C-alpha cells in the first residue's frame, strides 16, 4: 500500500505543481449530462457515447424498478483505457468494474468500456439503481439482478431483458452440485481473497436463479413478491413456500432442470419515453479528474488515508476549488475526522456551496438557529444523510 500511495501522490503532484501551460495534457475526455459526468481515458466521442448510454439505461431502470425521484449529485463515471492505470484504483484483484455509493454521490469505475459490449457498465449501473429503491437484498439477489439486467439491449421502442450472460451457463452447469439455491442462500459475503473460480460460480448461479424466477412461466408472475419478501428479511425457504405454495425443496429441483435446458429465454418490454439528453463535452479539467480519482480511493474501505493524501496534494495547487473542498469535507466527516470536517465544511460554505449534503452537515456545527448557506438548498425534499458521526461536535 505504501508504494501505491507514493505513486499516486507523485502523479498528482507532478501534474498539478507545474505551471498551467507546462502541464502534460491528461489522456482524458469529459462529457456531462443532467445525471452523469463521464471521465473517459480516450476520445471525446467515446465520452459522449458513454454518457448517452448511461442516461438511456438510467431512464429504463427508473421506470422498471420504480425508483423514487429525489435530489442526487450527478453520478461520476471513470473509464480507464489501461489495465495498469485501473490497477491503482480497483478494490480487489478480480474486479473488472465497481460501483461506490457514498455521501459524496455515486461513482462507477470501469477498467474499460467497449461500446459493443457494455455488460460491466450496465451491471454496475443496475447495482446503483437497485440500491436507490431502498430495499437491501441478500448478496445472491443483488448480484443476480445486476447480472440479469447487465445484458439488456434497447432497440427502437423495445428493451430485451435476460439475454444469456456469456459463459455463465457453462459455469453453473459445471458446478451444479455446489451451486444449488440452498447453498446460494448461505453466502452473505465474498471475501477479497475468494478464489476466482468460486466467485465465478456464485455469480453464475445467482444470475441463473434470478433469471429463472423472472423468466420461467411457473415463477415470473410472483417473482417480485418473493424477492421483496426476502429483501424484507424473510428466510428464502419460508418466503418461497408462502409465495408459491411449494416446499423449498421444489426450488432446488426446478433450478436443476432450468440450468440443464439448451438455452435460456429472454423477455421484451416497452422502453420508457426518452428525451434526447443535453450533453456537454470537451477536454477534461485536470483538477476535477484528480479530485474524482482521489475521492474514489478515499471512499474505499481501508484506503481512506490514500484518498486524503491525494486530495491534500491537489489542494496545494487549487486551495479554493469548491469541488475539492466539498469532497474533502464529506470524506473527513464520514471518516470521523471531526476537526478537519468542521474546517472544510465551513470553507465550502464560504466558497458558496449549494450542495444540500454539505449544507446539512455544516448545520451540525452551526450555532442553534443559524443554518449556513442558501435557504433554498435546505428543503425537506432533499435526501437526508442517515449517519452523523460528527453531529453536535
SVG drawing of the C-alpha trace seen along z (x, -y; Angstrom):
<svg xmlns="http://www.w3.org/2000/svg" viewBox="-50 -33 57 65">
<polyline fill="none" stroke="black" stroke-width="0.4" points="0.0,0.0 2.9,-2.4 4.2,-2.1 0.8,-2.6 0.2,-5.7 3.5,-7.2 3.0,-6.6 -0.4,-8.3 0.7,-11.3 3.7,-11.8 1.5,-11.5 -1.0,-14.1 1.8,-16.4 3.7,-16.3 0.7,-17.1 -0.6,-20.0 2.6,-21.7 3.8,-22.6 2.8,-25.9 -0.5,-25.6 1.0,-26.0 3.6,-23.4 1.3,-20.7 1.1,-17.5 -2.3,-17.1 -4.1,-14.2 -5.3,-11.5 -8.9,-12.1 -12.0,-13.4 -15.1,-14.7 -18.8,-14.6 -21.7,-15.6 -25.5,-15.3 -28.2,-16.0 -27.4,-12.9 -23.8,-11.8 -20.3,-13.1 -18.0,-10.8 -14.2,-11.0 -13.1,-8.8 -9.5,-7.9 -10.0,-8.1 -11.6,-10.3 -14.3,-12.9 -16.7,-10.9 -16.3,-7.9 -17.2,-10.0 -20.3,-11.4 -21.4,-7.8 -20.8,-6.7 -22.9,-9.4 -25.7,-8.8 -25.6,-5.1 -25.9,-5.8 -28.7,-8.3 -30.7,-5.9 -30.3,-3.0 -30.9,-5.0 -34.2,-6.1 -35.1,-2.5 -34.2,-1.4 -36.1,-4.3 -39.3,-3.0 -38.5,0.7 -37.6,0.6 -39.9,-2.3 -37.1,-4.4 -38.3,-7.3 -37.2,-10.7 -35.1,-13.0 -32.1,-15.2 -28.8,-13.5 -25.4,-14.8 -24.5,-13.6 -23.0,-10.1 -19.4,-10.3 -18.2,-7.6 -14.5,-6.9 -13.4,-4.8 -9.8,-3.7 -8.1,-2.5 -5.1,-0.8 -5.2,2.2 -2.2,0.8 -3.9,-2.6 -7.0,-0.9 -4.9,1.3 -4.2,-1.6 -7.9,-2.1 -9.5,1.3 -10.7,2.6 -9.8,6.3 -7.9,8.3 -10.8,9.8 -12.9,6.6 -13.2,5.5 -15.6,2.7 -17.3,1.5 -19.9,-1.0 -19.4,-3.1 -22.4,-4.7 -21.1,-7.4 -22.3,-10.6 -20.4,-12.4 -22.5,-10.8 -22.2,-7.7 -19.1,-6.6 -18.9,-3.9 -15.4,-2.8 -14.7,-0.7 -11.5,0.8 -12.7,0.2 -15.9,-0.4 -16.3,1.4 -19.3,-0.2 -20.3,3.2 -20.4,4.9 -21.2,2.7 -22.1,5.5 -19.8,4.4 -21.1,0.8 -24.8,1.8 -24.1,4.3 -22.7,1.5 -25.5,-0.9 -28.0,1.8 -26.4,2.1 -26.7,-1.6 -30.4,-1.7 -31.4,1.3 -29.9,-0.5 -31.9,-3.6 -35.1,-1.5 -34.3,-1.4 -34.5,2.4 -31.5,4.1 -31.3,7.6 -29.1,10.5 -26.0,10.9 -27.4,13.6 -30.3,11.3 -28.1,8.2 -25.7,9.9 -28.3,12.0 -30.3,8.9 -27.2,7.0 -26.2,9.9 -29.7,10.4 -30.0,6.7 -26.4,6.4 -27.3,7.9 -30.2,5.5 -30.4,4.2 -32.5,1.4 -33.8,1.5 -36.3,-1.2 -39.2,-1.3 -38.4,2.1 -35.9,3.4 -34.8,7.0 -34.0,8.3 -32.4,11.6 -30.3,12.5 -27.8,15.2 -24.8,14.0 -21.7,15.0 -20.1,18.1 -22.5,18.2 -24.5,21.3 -21.3,23.4 -20.0,22.4 -23.2,23.1 -23.8,26.4 -20.2,27.4 -20.8,26.7 -24.4,27.9 -23.6,30.0 -22.3,27.0 -24.5,24.1 -28.0,25.1 -30.3,22.4 -29.9,23.7 -26.1,23.1 -26.6,19.6 -28.8,18.5 -26.0,19.2 -23.5,16.8 -23.6,13.4 -20.2,12.1 -17.4,12.8 -14.1,12.1 -11.5,10.2 -9.3,13.4 -12.1,15.7 -10.7,17.9 -11.9,16.6 -13.5,19.9 -15.6,20.0 -16.6,16.3 -17.5,17.1 -19.7,20.0 -21.5,17.8 -22.2,15.0 -23.2,17.5 -25.6,19.4 -27.1,16.1 -27.7,15.0 -29.3,18.3 -31.6,18.4 -32.8,14.8 -33.2,15.5 -35.4,18.5 -37.5,16.5 -38.1,13.6 -38.4,15.6 -39.8,19.1 -43.6,19.3 -44.0,21.1 -42.3,18.4 -42.3,15.0 -45.8,14.0 -44.9,13.9 -41.2,13.4 -41.3,9.8 -43.4,10.8 -40.9,13.5 -37.8,11.2 -39.5,8.4 -40.2,10.8 -36.6,11.9 -35.4,8.4 -37.7,7.6 -35.9,10.1 -37.9,13.3 -36.0,16.6 -35.9,17.6 -37.4,21.1 -40.3,19.6 -40.8,16.9 -40.8,19.4 -43.4,21.6 -45.6,18.6 -45.4,17.2 -45.6,20.3 -47.3,22.8 -44.5,25.3 -41.9,26.8 -38.5,25.3 -37.0,28.5 -39.1,27.9 -37.0,24.8 -33.8,26.8 -35.3,29.4 -36.7,26.8 -33.4,25.0 -31.5,28.1 -34.0,28.6 -33.8,25.0 -30.0,24.9 -30.0,28.1 -32.0,26.5 -30.4,26.0 -30.9,22.2 -32.5,19.5 -35.3,17.3 -35.3,13.5 -38.1,11.0 -39.1,8.0 -40.7,5.0 -41.6,1.5 -38.9,-1.1 -39.9,-4.2 -40.1,-7.6 -36.7,-9.1 -35.8,-12.7 -32.5,-13.4 -30.0,-14.2 -28.3,-17.6 -24.6,-16.7 -21.6,-19.0 -18.3,-17.6 -14.7,-18.6 -11.3,-18.4 -11.3,-17.3 -10.4,-19.7 -7.3,-18.2 -8.2,-19.2 -11.7,-17.7 -10.4,-14.4 -7.7,-14.3 -10.4,-15.1 -12.6,-12.4 -9.8,-9.8 -8.8,-10.8 -12.3,-10.5 -12.7,-7.0 -9.7,-5.9 -10.9,-7.7 -14.3,-6.1 -12.9,-2.6 -12.7,-0.8 -9.1,-0.7 -7.9,-3.3 -9.2,-6.5 -5.7,-7.7 -4.6,-7.3 -7.6,-9.3 -6.9,-12.0 -3.3,-12.2 -4.2,-12.7 -6.7,-15.4 -4.1,-17.1 -1.6,-17.1 -4.3,-18.7 -5.1,-21.3 -1.6,-22.7 -2.3,-23.8 -6.0,-24.5 -6.8,-25.6 -10.1,-27.4 -11.5,-24.8 -15.0,-24.3 -15.4,-20.7 -12.2,-19.7 -13.2,-21.4 -16.6,-19.7 -15.1,-16.3 -12.6,-16.7 -15.3,-17.9 -17.5,-14.9 -14.6,-12.4 -13.4,-13.9 -16.9,-13.9 -17.7,-10.3 -14.3,-9.0 -14.9,-10.7 -12.2,-13.4 -14.5,-15.9 -12.0,-18.8 -10.9,-18.8 -14.6,-18.2 -15.7,-21.4 -12.9,-23.3 -13.6,-22.0 -17.4,-22.3 -17.0,-26.0 -14.7,-26.6 -17.1,-25.0 -19.9,-27.2 -17.7,-30.3 -16.9,-29.4 -20.6,-29.3 -21.5,-25.6 -25.1,-24.8 -24.7,-21.0 -27.5,-20.1 -25.5,-17.3 -22.6,-19.7 -25.0,-22.3 -26.9,-19.9 -23.6,-18.6 -22.3,-22.1 -25.5,-22.8 -24.4,-20.3 -21.6,-22.7 -23.5,-25.9 -24.9,-27.7 -28.5,-26.9 -30.8,-28.8 -28.2,-29.6 -28.3,-27.4 -25.4,-28.0 -25.8,-28.6 -28.8,-29.5 -32.2,-28.6 -33.4,-27.3 -30.9,-24.4 -32.2,-23.4 -35.5,-22.0 -37.3,-18.9 -37.3,-17.3 -33.6,-16.8 -32.5,-13.2 -31.4,-13.0 -27.9,-11.7 -28.5,-8.8 -25.2,-9.0 -24.0,-11.9 -20.7,-10.8 -19.7,-14.4 -23.1,-15.8 -23.0,-18.1 -19.2,-18.3"/>
</svg>
